[in-house]
Amino acid sequence: MLCGRWRSCRRRPEEPPLPAQVATPVALVPPDGGSRRPGLRALKKMVSRALSGQNPVPFPPRPACTTKCHRGQRALPMACPGCLLQGLTEDEDVRAMLRGSRLCKIRSRTWHKERLYRLQEDGLSVWFQRRIPRAPSQHIFFVQHIEAVREGHQSEGLRRFGGAFPPARCLTIAFKGRRKNLDLAAATAEEAQCWVRGLAKLRARLDAMSQRERLDQYPAGCRGGGREDPTLGTRGPSQSPWWRRGLPRRGSPVLAPWGPRAEGSTAPRPGGTPRGGVPGRHLWGEGRRPGCRGRFLSAHTWIHAYLHRADSDQDSKMSFKEIKNLLRMVNVDMNDMYAYRLFKECDHSNNERLEGAEIEEFLRRLLKRPELEEIFHRYSGEDRVLSAPELLEFLEDQGEDGVTLAHAQKLIHTYELNETAKQHELMTLDGFMMYLLSPEGAALDPAHTCVFQDMDQPLPHYFISSSHNTYLTDSQIGGLSSTEAYVRAFAQGCRCVELDCWEGPGGEPIIYHGHTLTSKILFRDVVQTVRDHAFTLSPYPVILSLENHCGLEQQAVMARHLRTILGDALVTEALGAQTPEELPSPEQLKGRVLVKGKKLPAARSEDGRILSDQEEEEEEEEEEAEAAEQRRRAKQISPELSALVVYCCATRLRTLHPNPVPPQPCQVSSLNERKAKKLIREAGNSFVRHNARQLTRVYPLGLRMNSANYSPQEMWNSGCQLVALNFQTPGYEMDLNAGRFLVNGQCGYILKPACLRQPDTTFDPECPGPPRTTLTIQVLTAQQLPKLNTEKPNSIVDPLVRVEIHGVPADCARKETNYVLNNGFNPRWGQTLQFQLRAPELVLVRFVVEDYDTTSPNDFVGQFTLPLNSLKQGYRHIHLLSKDGASLSPATLFVHIRVQRF
């Protein structure tokens, strides 16, 4: 957006020209007036002059948006091509959500509270009423944060506490990350269906958005011509300041929750009309001009909320004090003298206040990315625009495989924001930035985000994402057991879950951590959860690891539940030969459920007695006493349950034979982490060969009372497939697990390197051989790192970057940059870190950002972990994640990566 004063303000001579956004492509006429198409160099110069304003061209008026507002059905005064509601405003379900519904929130048997829920007009968020007023941001949840919407009693909360409400009136909104589910009951079944269908349509629309539409979806993200339309005049007093458009206004439902209102209040009523009958204003803003500044309003929409908060007196102007507060909010501690100098350079009105275009200019200078501009100008030259051949040259220097001119042209059409440049197959700095910030410009190879590996090999040839004590949401001493823990594990790609089964009341087996204070859940409910959620993310097989402590009768009940609930999905007999020489592949077992447990020997009768399959969870010196206790209270195994164990027969691995033995592919060994490490040290290659033929499950020591994890990398180095971790406990161990299974479509199966699949392999993780690869990472800059202590305005991050290599012991290393004092907004390092690697096929690279502290351990800021083989070379952005794996967008690292193999 450019206000009237912007046109009269001259750009300083030393400031490079800023590209403008053009709403409609314009034909550029050669200087000689002829009709012959100019050469590439001349074309670049003309487009560059047009974009910088040196060669003005007429801009036709922009058509009005046809999107209707549900209040009064008035058309918005501008085009919003990325609006999430575009095409959905006439949908009855979405219109009902925009009007709002009173839904009953259910937390317990006695806690049932009616609350108003209403879709915001941006289509991105849902506002809800709170009895106790809180910050506006705590009164909404975002559509993009929804993991799933379930109908009926499809959550543990509704199954336990929603009996008073018919299933047809109930729904559950499950969120990504660790946020609790939202269990709701509507007044009617149709109202519940409106929300289920409406949220599904919004989520589908969001998933289908292109990169440009995702940038456009924000209220202030509408692009225009880059100049003010002379037919529009200046902003009237009734219009919002440019940075507030799309943000909640005073009296809006986000800022004023429903409840008793003062006389004369203009807060909107549930029907959408404020007191006095004046229709509520649309959150996109009224009277907005089409002259939106493309780069700023597209790439930096996140800063609008900070501007709104920093404007303490809400007068749409920013004093120097308010500017300083803004800088602290965005995590930058700028020297007062420099900050004031920059402030005065933008204060063209000389009134000690910045407003409109002056604020935009200040922020544009603040948000500059000099390192990107330098790279861009290196390839574009003095013309300041990239042609397709120049972009192709950049891609080839990046190390992109098989790139062509057609691919470069496709990137221009995908990421370029300026229609004139796009028409002539040119890319501006804005488009270049959009490309580098997109998934195609990220460090993770986009080709590896879908299933790309061979899925037709036997199960032992894959690393399989596995969970320990899956039912727990907290520690194994007094934590809560919940079926939702299984849902969350499946949502993270887990393919092997654990069920600790104990005798329960009423003849129903229960699941909990035995002899502790953890809560109990029904075995039947867990099996239903497996049926409903096991294959939502991945179609590949799920393994149920049973730790059986039940008697014969309840074991038979377990078998009956497994058969009746899972039906044809349960594997009850071998697919081919009864004594297979190797296990089936994930592809052959798609959509199937395998049971891992003890199996009766073929010659043993029903009265035969064998040990229960409780795992070793004690110290080595206590193993003999534990075994004696197990023999004393040994239980029988039900033939009904034994019959369901087909491919995963639980056995103990006591010794490893150095010489090849007949393969026993259907036997699965379970080891605690201590015994697994001992085998790795003492029988490295033999253990690797064993794992090339059959499955091995590794689990944490029982002494980890707080459900802490061990490093899974050591076990992967030896080819262990089922490396079970406590998914409920965040930390670097779970970061490694998430990084390992990040690729191959996050399907939970990763093909092991060839050296771990060959039955006669000579690989030993303790002796991997000489270095074969050099990894060089230049850490350049970071952007918008989050503040760690938001309660202290003066608290600014002192960031440093550490790069960790996790692989065989000889490869494990960590190196870090210096710290940057008081700058979490745009710190610069320019430091190079180099690593020599001996087994690169096993390496995980972990990027960590920490807040440096001289007197105590550094504080975690963010991280990202991925396999070396999925790491792209060249200039890349690393999109940081929080401790629990949630996105920290827009926080990024900008690095240059080089991998040399020899």
Rosetta blueprint (number, residue, H / E / L):
1 M L
2 L L
3 C L
4 G H
5 R H
6 W H
7 R H
8 S H
9 C L
10 R L
11 R L
12 R L
13 P L
14 E L
15 E L
16 P L
17 P L
18 L L
19 P L
20 A L
21 Q L
22 V L
23 A L
24 T L
25 P L
26 V L
27 A L
28 L L
29 V L
30 P L
31 P L
32 D L
33 G L
34 G L
35 S L
36 R L
37 R L
38 P L
39 G L
40 L H
41 R H
42 A H
43 L H
44 K H
45 K H
46 M H
47 V H
48 S H
49 R H
50 A H
51 L H
52 S H
53 G L
54 Q L
55 N L
56 P L
57 V L
58 P L
59 F L
60 P L
61 P L
62 R L
63 P L
64 A L
65 C L
66 T L
67 T L
68 K E
69 C L
70 H L
71 R L
72 G L
73 Q L
74 R L
75 A E
76 L L
77 P L
78 M L
79 A L
80 C L
81 P L
82 G L
83 C L
84 L L
85 L L
86 Q L
87 G L
88 L L
89 T L
90 E L
91 D L
92 E H
93 D H
94 V H
95 R H
96 A H
97 M H
98 L H
99 R H
100 G L
101 S E
102 R E
103 L E
104 C E
105 K E
106 I E
107 R L
108 S L
109 R L
110 T L
111 W L
112 H E
113 K E
114 E E
115 R E
116 L E
117 Y E
118 R E
119 L E
120 Q L
121 E L
122 D L
123 G L
124 L L
125 S E
126 V E
127 W E
128 F E
129 Q L
130 R L
131 R L
132 I L
133 P L
134 R L
135 A L
136 P H
137 S H
138 Q H
139 H H
140 I E
141 F E
142 F E
143 V H
144 Q H
145 H H
146 I E
147 E E
148 A E
149 V E
150 R E
151 E E
152 G L
153 H L
154 Q L
155 S L
156 E H
157 G H
158 L H
159 R H
160 R H
161 F H
162 G L
163 G L
164 A L
165 F L
166 P L
167 P H
168 A H
169 R H
170 C E
171 L E
172 T E
173 I E
174 A E
175 F E
176 K L
177 G L
178 R L
179 R L
180 K L
181 N L
182 L E
183 D E
184 L E
185 A E
186 A L
187 A L
188 T L
189 A H
190 E H
191 E H
192 A H
193 Q H
194 C H
195 W H
196 V H
197 R H
198 G H
199 L H
200 A H
201 K H
202 L H
203 R H
204 A H
205 R H
206 L H
207 D H
208 A L
209 M L
210 S L
211 Q H
212 R H
213 E H
214 R H
215 L H
216 D H
217 Q L
218 Y L
219 P L
220 A L
221 G L
222 C L
223 R L
224 G L
225 G L
226 G L
227 R L
228 E L
229 D L
230 P L
231 T L
232 L L
233 G L
234 T L
235 R L
236 G L
237 P L
238 S L
239 Q L
240 S L
241 P L
242 W H
243 W H
244 R H
245 R L
246 G L
247 L L
248 P L
249 R L
250 R L
251 G L
252 S L
253 P L
254 V L
255 L L
256 A L
257 P L
258 W L
259 G L
260 P L
261 R L
262 A L
263 E L
264 G L
265 S L
266 T L
267 A L
268 P E
269 R L
270 P L
271 G L
272 G L
273 T L
274 P E
275 R L
276 G L
277 G L
278 V L
279 P L
280 G L
281 R L
282 H L
283 L L
284 W L
285 G L
286 E L
287 G L
288 R L
289 R L
290 P L
291 G L
292 C L
293 R L
294 G H
295 R H
296 F H
297 L H
298 S H
299 A H
300 H L
301 T H
302 W H
303 I H
304 H H
305 A H
306 Y H
307 L H
308 H H
309 R H
310 A H
311 D L
312 S L
313 D L
314 Q L
315 D L
316 S L
317 K E
318 M E
319 S L
320 F H
321 K H
322 E H
323 I H
324 K H
325 N H
326 L H
327 L H
328 R H
329 M H
330 V L
331 N L
332 V E
333 D L
334 M L
335 N L
336 D H
337 M H
338 Y H
339 A H
340 Y H
341 R H
342 L H
343 F H
344 K H
345 E H
346 C H
347 D L
348 H L
349 S L
350 N L
351 N L
352 E L
353 R L
354 L E
355 E E
356 G L
357 A H
358 E H
359 I H
360 E H
361 E H
362 F H
363 L H
364 R H
365 R H
366 L H
367 L L
368 K L
369 R L
370 P H
371 E H
372 L H
373 E H
374 E H
375 I H
376 F H
377 H H
378 R H
379 Y H
380 S H
381 G H
382 E H
383 D H
384 R L
385 V L
386 L E
387 S E
388 A H
389 P H
390 E H
391 L H
392 L H
393 E H
394 F H
395 L H
396 E H
397 D H
398 Q H
399 G L
400 E L
401 D L
402 G L
403 V L
404 T L
405 L H
406 A H
407 H H
408 A H
409 Q H
410 K H
411 L H
412 I H
413 H H
414 T H
415 Y H
416 E L
417 L L
418 N L
419 E H
420 T H
421 A H
422 K H
423 Q H
424 H L
425 E L
426 L E
427 M E
428 T L
429 L H
430 D H
431 G H
432 F H
433 M H
434 M H
435 Y H
436 L H
437 L H
438 S L
439 P H
440 E H
441 G H
442 A E
443 A L
444 L E
445 D L
446 P H
447 A H
448 H H
449 T L
450 C L
451 V L
452 F L
453 Q L
454 D L
455 M L
456 D L
457 Q L
458 P L
459 L H
460 P H
461 H H
462 Y E
463 F E
464 I E
465 S E
466 S E
467 S E
468 H L
469 N L
470 T L
471 Y L
472 L E
473 T L
474 D L
475 S L
476 Q L
477 I L
478 G L
479 G L
480 L L
481 S E
482 S L
483 T H
484 E H
485 A H
486 Y H
487 V H
488 R H
489 A H
490 F H
491 A H
492 Q L
493 G L
494 C L
495 R L
496 C E
497 V E
498 E E
499 L E
500 D E
501 C E
502 W E
503 E L
504 G L
505 P H
506 G H
507 G H
508 E L
509 P L
510 I E
511 I E
512 Y L
513 H L
514 G L
515 H L
516 T L
517 L L
518 T L
519 S L
520 K L
521 I E
522 L E
523 F H
524 R H
525 D H
526 V H
527 V H
528 Q H
529 T H
530 V H
531 R H
532 D H
533 H H
534 A L
535 F L
536 T L
537 L L
538 S L
539 P L
540 Y L
541 P L
542 V E
543 I E
544 L E
545 S E
546 L E
547 E E
548 N E
549 H L
550 C L
551 G L
552 L H
553 E H
554 Q H
555 Q H
556 A H
557 V H
558 M H
559 A H
560 R H
561 H H
562 L H
563 R H
564 T H
565 I H
566 L H
567 G H
568 D H
569 A H
570 L E
571 V L
572 T L
573 E L
574 A L
575 L L
576 G L
577 A L
578 Q L
579 T L
580 P L
581 E L
582 E L
583 L L
584 P L
585 S L
586 P L
587 E L
588 Q L
589 L L
590 K L
591 G L
592 R L
593 V E
594 L E
595 V E
596 K E
597 G E
598 K L
599 K L
600 L L
601 P L
602 A L
603 A L
604 R L
605 S L
606 E L
607 D L
608 G L
609 R E
610 I E
611 L L
612 S L
613 D L
614 Q L
615 E L
616 E L
617 E L
618 E L
619 E L
620 E H
621 E H
622 E H
623 E H
624 E H
625 A H
626 E H
627 A H
628 A H
629 E H
630 Q H
631 R H
632 R H
633 R L
634 A L
635 K E
636 Q E
637 I L
638 S L
639 P H
640 E H
641 L H
642 S H
643 A L
644 L L
645 V L
646 V L
647 Y L
648 C E
649 C E
650 A E
651 T E
652 R L
653 L L
654 R L
655 T L
656 L L
657 H L
658 P L
659 N L
660 P L
661 V L
662 P L
663 P L
664 Q L
665 P L
666 C L
667 Q E
668 V E
669 S E
670 S E
671 L E
672 N E
673 E H
674 R H
675 K H
676 A H
677 K H
678 K H
679 L H
680 I H
681 R H
682 E H
683 A L
684 G H
685 N H
686 S H
687 F H
688 V H
689 R H
690 H H
691 N H
692 A H
693 R H
694 Q L
695 L L
696 T E
697 R E
698 V E
699 Y E
700 P L
701 L L
702 G L
703 L L
704 R L
705 M L
706 N L
707 S L
708 A L
709 N L
710 Y L
711 S L
712 P L
713 Q H
714 E H
715 M H
716 W H
717 N H
718 S L
719 G L
720 C L
721 Q L
722 L E
723 V E
724 A E
725 L E
726 N L
727 F L
728 Q L
729 T L
730 P L
731 G L
732 Y H
733 E H
734 M H
735 D H
736 L H
737 N H
738 A H
739 G H
740 R H
741 F L
742 L L
743 V L
744 N H
745 G H
746 Q H
747 C L
748 G L
749 Y E
750 I E
751 L E
752 K L
753 P L
754 A H
755 C H
756 L H
757 R L
758 Q L
759 P L
760 D L
761 T L
762 T L
763 F L
764 D L
765 P L
766 E L
767 C L
768 P L
769 G L
770 P L
771 P L
772 R L
773 T E
774 T E
775 L E
776 T E
777 I E
778 Q E
779 V E
780 L E
781 T E
782 A E
783 Q E
784 Q L
785 L L
786 P L
787 K L
788 L L
789 N L
790 T L
791 E L
792 K L
793 P L
794 N L
795 S L
796 I L
797 V L
798 D L
799 P E
800 L E
801 V E
802 R E
803 V E
804 E E
805 I E
806 H E
807 G L
808 V L
809 P L
810 A L
811 D L
812 C L
813 A E
814 R E
815 K E
816 E E
817 T L
818 N L
819 Y L
820 V L
821 L L
822 N L
823 N E
824 G L
825 F L
826 N L
827 P L
828 R E
829 W E
830 G E
831 Q E
832 T E
833 L E
834 Q E
835 F E
836 Q E
837 L E
838 R L
839 A L
840 P H
841 E H
842 L H
843 V L
844 L E
845 V E
846 R E
847 F E
848 V E
849 V E
850 E E
851 D E
852 Y L
853 D L
854 T L
855 T L
856 S L
857 P L
858 N L
859 D E
860 F E
861 V E
862 G E
863 Q E
864 F E
865 T E
866 L E
867 P E
868 L H
869 N H
870 S H
871 L E
872 K L
873 Q L
874 G E
875 Y E
876 R E
877 H E
878 I E
879 H E
880 L E
881 L E
882 S L
883 K L
884 D L
885 G L
886 A L
887 S E
888 L E
889 S E
890 P E
891 A E
892 T E
893 L E
894 F E
895 V E
896 H E
897 I E
898 R E
899 V E
900 Q E
901 R E
902 F L
